[in-house]
Amino acid sequence: MEEQTRVLEYKCPCCNAGLHFGPDAQKLTCDYCGNTFDIDTVRAFNESQKPQDAEEFQWEQEQTEQFSEEEESTLRAFQCPSCGGEILCDENTAASFCPYCENPTIMPTRLSGGLKPDGVIPFKTGKEDAKAAFLRLCKGKPLLPRGFTSEQRLEKITGMYVPFWLYDCAADFSGSYKATRVHTWSDSKYEYTKTDHFLLKRDASADFTGIPMDGSTKMEDDFMESIEPFDYKQLTSFDMAYLTGYLADKYDVPSENGEPRVRQRVDAAMNDRLQSTFTGYSSVLPTSRQLNIKHNKARYVFFPVWILNTKYKDKIYTFAMNGQTGKMTGAFPICPKKTAAWFAGVTAGVALIASLVQLLML
């Protein structure tokens, strides 16, 4: 395993407790004493409090079973500066919590040696907002398993900065379409239908800015797209301080791997735009489309997302909320017992109605 790396942590200048970034105040907040601080103020304080390097001392250790090369390639060890506990995480984790003292910590080495994010959208919603959104999403779903909305489950909601690529490009689009126009009329004897057929062609060019594509293999693309859009007006320069109190993942999907998905989204957007220009037709169907993308550029950013991964009957169900806008999505499990009871109730109700109808007919 790699040599332990020092963990970057922001301390409260008043009480020396750990700080986290508060979405309401947009400042670093101390949960212990309640004070809030600007990032620059806390950074200056932390710089002044850095301890001098102590003389190294190592215990003699017996040789035991070692991690395999494959395990070493994916595991990292960090030491919590508050309690001294060792934090193990995967190779893509950028920020985490100490599992022993729950102190928020940052692992700057996970962001070094690669691309530094070009920007970040800070959290605008808190954990209580995510809990409330989850409960609203569950409301009116009688087939949910018992305890699915328990406080214990809600506490597992975690704030995470998800890596995204933002793609800028110019697109030239050419499409051919078959269209019909149907006209009907009638006289005293017959009804008539006349169908005219048309071959239509459209050419268009457009510039696209900020097409989002998540850069983590841990997140399904469709799932992340379902909580869009993000407001890029609130995109700010990246600072490590924004990560305090949240998880964060370094990208593990290179920008070039997103090209097929970007092309798919641009093609759909251009086709929808041209489809809206067809008026007065009964139907319009595409027959061929050609798309040429050029001047493409990618930016690396962090977007805020509240995540809940919960297990029911050995299956993981994921819920996600846009940490900026509050938009939430997820797929729900269904309790088999409640489902069976519901169908039994429906069947009994239908049988009762049928019996009443028969009695009335006697």
Summary of the structure (lengths in Angstrom):
residues: 362
radius of gyration: 28.5
end to end distance: 84.6
largest distance: 106.2
contacts: 1003
relative contact order: 0.17
helix: 26%
strand: 37%
